[in-house]
């Protein structure tokens, strides 16, 4: 978009003429992006806010770590696994979490123990 040998002062002037404002966000401690699969956590990252034509865009530079989210397990599923496999409710819940909510797999896993 821009030639490689541009004077930084001229670059700022060109960006200002285009209506762009770029500003670093200081002292960022943590950024968390939550999705249905889990959370992307940036413990230390460089964040830049860019405003262009009234729209603000954030750029995150850093290395995230990913934490999978535990599936939401309905009580009916826990009861079914407990009844079908003959184990206590807490063991049935643990099996369902371990099997990511798959009822058949949870019953098989606790029955084999």
Backbone as CSV, one residue per row, in Angstrom:
resi,resn,N_x,N_y,N_z,CA_x,CA_y,CA_z,C_x,C_y,C_z
1,UNK,0.824,-1.184,0.000,0.000,0.000,0.000,0.869,1.248,0.000
2,UNK,1.903,1.267,0.852,2.818,2.397,0.901,4.190,1.934,0.437
3,UNK,4.943,2.824,-0.235,6.297,2.438,-0.627,7.177,2.204,0.590
4,UNK,8.243,1.415,0.425,9.097,1.016,1.539,9.944,2.111,2.138
5,UNK,10.382,3.106,1.371,11.286,4.136,1.878,10.549,5.434,2.167
6,UNK,9.565,5.392,3.031,8.794,6.586,3.355,9.293,7.149,4.680
7,UNK,9.503,8.426,4.691,9.889,9.141,5.895,8.756,8.994,6.921
8,UNK,9.074,8.628,8.184,8.018,8.463,9.191,7.148,9.703,9.370
9,UNK,7.753,10.881,9.238,6.973,12.118,9.356,5.959,12.227,8.221
10,UNK,6.425,11.902,7.002,5.526,11.946,5.841,4.437,10.884,5.964
11,UNK,4.803,9.719,6.498,3.834,8.647,6.699,2.722,9.120,7.631
12,UNK,3.097,9.756,8.735,2.086,10.277,9.678,1.198,11.296,9.001
13,UNK,1.801,12.171,8.194,1.038,13.204,7.501,0.057,12.573,6.512
14,UNK,0.516,11.571,5.766,-0.357,10.879,4.815,-1.513,10.196,5.540
15,UNK,-1.200,9.557,6.659,-2.250,8.871,7.427,-3.270,9.874,7.955
16,UNK,-2.792,11.022,8.403,-3.692,12.063,8.910,-4.599,12.565,7.789
17,UNK,-4.041,12.736,6.586,-4.835,13.177,5.443,-5.907,12.153,5.083
18,UNK,-5.599,10.882,5.290,-6.561,9.821,4.998,-7.576,9.641,6.130
19,UNK,-7.400,10.366,7.212,-8.330,10.256,8.335,-8.018,9.110,9.275
20,UNK,-6.766,8.642,9.258,-6.365,7.520,10.111,-5.664,8.045,11.362
21,UNK,-5.991,7.443,12.477,-5.304,7.730,13.727,-4.881,6.397,14.329
22,UNK,-3.612,6.271,14.682,-3.118,5.051,15.293,-2.554,5.410,16.652
23,UNK,-2.992,4.651,17.660,-2.560,4.942,19.024,-2.309,3.630,19.769
24,UNK,-1.111,3.472,20.338,-0.868,2.258,21.137,-1.619,2.346,22.469
25,UNK,-2.073,1.217,22.935,-2.726,1.149,24.250,-1.673,0.644,25.224
26,UNK,-1.389,1.446,26.210,-0.301,1.155,27.150,-0.764,0.267,28.300
27,UNK,0.191,-0.415,28.917,0.001,-1.207,30.139,-1.086,-2.277,30.030
28,UNK,-1.165,-2.953,28.897,-2.128,-4.047,28.729,-1.641,-5.233,29.552
29,UNK,-2.480,-5.720,30.459,-2.102,-6.818,31.334,-2.596,-8.160,30.812
30,UNK,-3.800,-8.186,30.264,-4.341,-9.453,29.764,-5.490,-9.170,28.807
31,UNK,-5.571,-9.997,27.763,-6.679,-9.926,26.810,-7.272,-11.325,26.721
32,UNK,-8.604,-11.421,26.808,-9.281,-12.712,26.730,-10.316,-12.640,25.614
33,UNK,-10.220,-13.584,24.682,-11.211,-13.713,23.617,-11.948,-15.021,23.868
34,UNK,-13.249,-14.929,24.117,-14.050,-16.095,24.454,-14.831,-16.571,23.230
35,UNK,-14.715,-17.862,22.924,-15.472,-18.476,21.838,-16.255,-19.655,22.414
36,UNK,-17.057,-20.298,21.584,-17.819,-21.453,22.070,-16.899,-22.631,22.393
37,UNK,-15.734,-22.697,21.762,-14.785,-23.792,22.007,-13.900,-23.551,23.221
38,UNK,-13.691,-22.289,23.578,-12.800,-21.997,24.693,-12.375,-20.544,24.704
39,UNK,-11.248,-20.286,25.381,-10.772,-18.911,25.543,-9.333,-18.789,25.049
40,UNK,-9.077,-17.736,24.268,-7.725,-17.372,23.865,-7.266,-16.302,24.841
41,UNK,-6.178,-16.571,25.553,-5.716,-15.651,26.590,-4.332,-15.132,26.216
42,UNK,-4.237,-13.819,26.086,-2.962,-13.150,25.844,-2.532,-12.558,27.181
43,UNK,-1.489,-13.117,27.800,-1.035,-12.610,29.093,-0.240,-11.321,28.946
44,UNK,0.498,-11.190,27.882,1.174,-9.926,27.601,1.103,-9.728,26.099
45,UNK,0.611,-8.578,25.691,0.441,-8.316,24.268,0.584,-6.829,24.004
46,UNK,0.964,-6.525,22.788,0.979,-5.144,22.337,-0.345,-4.908,21.623
47,UNK,-1.029,-3.846,22.006,-2.328,-3.547,21.416,-2.279,-2.150,20.814
48,UNK,-2.766,-2.040,19.584,-2.820,-0.772,18.885,-4.257,-0.535,18.445
49,UNK,-4.743,0.685,18.693,-6.077,1.063,18.238,-5.925,1.944,17.013
50,UNK,-6.652,1.616,15.952,-6.598,2.401,14.730,-8.009,2.876,14.406
51,UNK,-8.151,4.194,14.250,-9.444,4.773,13.906,-9.361,5.255,12.467
52,UNK,-10.275,4.745,11.649,-10.323,5.155,10.243,-11.774,5.273,9.827
53,UNK,-12.154,6.426,9.351,-13.517,6.722,8.916,-14.534,6.397,10.001
54,UNK,-14.190,6.709,11.246,-15.107,6.530,12.358,-15.193,5.122,12.914
55,UNK,-14.428,4.194,12.350,-14.444,2.799,12.812,-13.127,2.522,13.529
56,UNK,-13.220,1.987,14.748,-12.022,1.656,15.515,-11.714,0.176,15.356
57,UNK,-10.463,-0.118,14.997,-9.983,-1.479,14.851,-8.839,-1.679,15.825
58,UNK,-8.817,-2.841,16.497,-7.758,-3.143,17.452,-6.876,-4.238,16.883
59,UNK,-5.585,-4.025,16.972,-4.624,-5.029,16.532,-3.905,-5.562,17.760
60,UNK,-3.906,-6.891,17.916,-3.268,-7.548,19.058,-2.046,-8.291,18.543
61,UNK,-0.905,-8.012,19.143,0.319,-8.717,18.770,0.848,-9.418,20.015
62,UNK,0.926,-10.727,19.957,1.397,-11.509,21.092,1.093,-12.970,20.880
63,UNK,1.471,-13.789,21.836,1.273,-15.236,21.735,0.172,-15.664,22.709
64,UNK,-0.973,-16.146,22.201,-2.037,-16.577,23.107,-1.847,-18.017,23.569
65,UNK,-2.503,-18.322,24.678,-2.646,-19.717,25.094,-4.140,-20.015,25.014
66,UNK,-4.464,-21.271,24.765,-5.865,-21.640,24.581,-6.326,-22.515,25.728
67,UNK,-7.466,-22.185,26.312,-8.088,-22.995,27.360,-9.441,-23.462,26.848
68,UNK,-9.593,-24.771,26.733,-10.884,-25.316,26.294,-11.936,-25.061,27.354
69,UNK,-13.151,-24.780,26.902,-14.233,-24.570,27.861,-14.877,-25.906,28.198
70,UNK,-15.263,-26.046,29.447,-15.959,-27.258,29.872,-17.365,-27.216,29.278
71,UNK,-17.828,-28.324,28.738,-19.169,-28.317,28.139,-20.242,-28.123,29.213
72,UNK,-21.336,-27.509,28.805,-22.473,-27.320,29.702,-23.250,-28.633,29.719
73,UNK,-23.247,-29.293,30.869,-23.857,-30.620,30.979,-25.225,-30.501,31.654
74,UNK,-26.306,-30.841,30.949,-27.640,-30.804,31.550,-27.795,-31.871,32.644
75,UNK,-28.571,-31.563,33.666,-28.806,-32.488,34.778,-29.447,-33.792,34.308
76,UNK,-30.313,-33.695,33.294,-30.955,-34.910,32.767,-29.921,-35.887,32.223
77,UNK,-28.877,-35.347,31.564,-27.820,-36.209,31.035,-27.043,-36.876,32.161
78,UNK,-26.780,-36.117,33.229,-26.050,-36.666,34.380,-26.858,-37.795,35.006
79,UNK,-28.184,-37.576,35.169,-29.051,-38.603,35.753,-29.070,-39.859,34.883
80,UNK,-29.151,-39.656,33.571,-29.211,-40.803,32.667,-27.925,-41.631,32.753
81,UNK,-26.779,-40.977,32.737,-25.505,-41.706,32.813,-25.400,-42.422,34.154
82,UNK,-25.811,-41.752,35.247,-25.743,-42.365,36.578,-26.641,-43.600,36.652
83,UNK,-27.865,-43.482,36.128,-28.801,-44.604,36.171,-28.344,-45.767,35.288
84,UNK,-27.897,-45.452,34.075,-27.513,-46.497,33.128,-26.240,-47.235,33.538
85,UNK,-25.351,-46.538,34.215,-24.067,-47.164,34.556,-23.973,-47.569,36.026
86,UNK,-24.942,-47.122,36.838,-24.938,-47.486,38.249,-23.842,-46.802,39.064
87,UNK,-23.493,-45.573,38.698,-22.469,-44.824,39.441,-23.122,-43.599,40.077
88,UNK,-22.466,-43.022,41.089,-23.008,-41.802,41.700,-23.041,-40.643,40.693
89,UNK,-23.851,-39.632,41.006,-24.039,-38.474,40.115,-22.723,-37.743,39.846
90,UNK,-21.876,-37.594,40.872,-20.630,-36.847,40.662,-19.696,-37.565,39.685
91,UNK,-19.663,-38.900,39.749,-18.847,-39.683,38.799,-19.423,-39.571,37.393
92,UNK,-20.767,-39.568,37.296,-21.418,-39.446,35.997,-21.109,-38.075,35.385
93,UNK,-21.137,-37.016,36.207,-20.833,-35.671,35.722,-19.381,-35.583,35.235
94,UNK,-18.456,-36.154,36.007,-17.039,-36.158,35.617,-16.840,-36.874,34.284
95,UNK,-17.545,-38.005,34.114,-17.426,-38.760,32.870,-17.970,-37.955,31.686
96,UNK,-19.071,-37.274,31.894,-19.641,-36.464,30.820,-18.715,-35.310,30.447
97,UNK,-18.095,-34.688,31.425,-17.152,-33.600,31.140,-15.949,-34.151,30.386
98,UNK,-15.429,-35.271,30.843,-14.272,-35.897,30.198,-14.596,-36.301,28.755
99,UNK,-15.846,-36.741,28.528,-16.267,-37.190,27.197,-16.939,-36.066,26.398
100,UNK,-16.817,-34.832,26.875,-17.347,-33.638,26.189,-18.833,-33.733,25.903
101,UNK,-19.580,-34.282,26.880,-21.032,-34.320,26.780,-21.600,-35.509,26.034
102,UNK,-20.765,-36.393,25.518,-21.236,-37.569,24.773,-21.755,-38.604,25.774
103,UNK,-23.068,-38.791,25.815,-23.713,-39.659,26.813,-23.262,-41.109,26.660
104,UNK,-23.310,-41.637,25.453,-22.940,-43.048,25.227,-21.491,-43.297,25.622
105,UNK,-20.609,-42.417,25.229,-19.192,-42.582,25.574,-18.983,-42.494,27.087
106,UNK,-19.721,-41.598,27.755,-19.609,-41.459,29.204,-20.069,-42.730,29.902
107,UNK,-21.176,-43.319,29.457,-21.678,-44.557,30.066,-20.654,-45.674,29.886
108,UNK,-20.106,-45.787,28.694,-19.108,-46.820,28.434,-17.848,-46.613,29.300
109,UNK,-17.424,-45.359,29.437,-16.180,-45.106,30.186,-16.324,-45.427,31.676
110,UNK,-17.470,-45.110,32.270,-17.626,-45.411,33.703,-17.974,-46.870,33.924
111,UNK,-18.575,-47.513,32.942,-18.896,-48.937,33.076,-17.645,-49.803,32.996
112,UNK,-16.629,-49.329,32.288,-15.396,-50.096,32.117,-14.442,-49.949,33.303
113,UNK,-14.728,-49.038,34.190,-13.811,-48.817,35.339,-14.024,-49.823,36.427
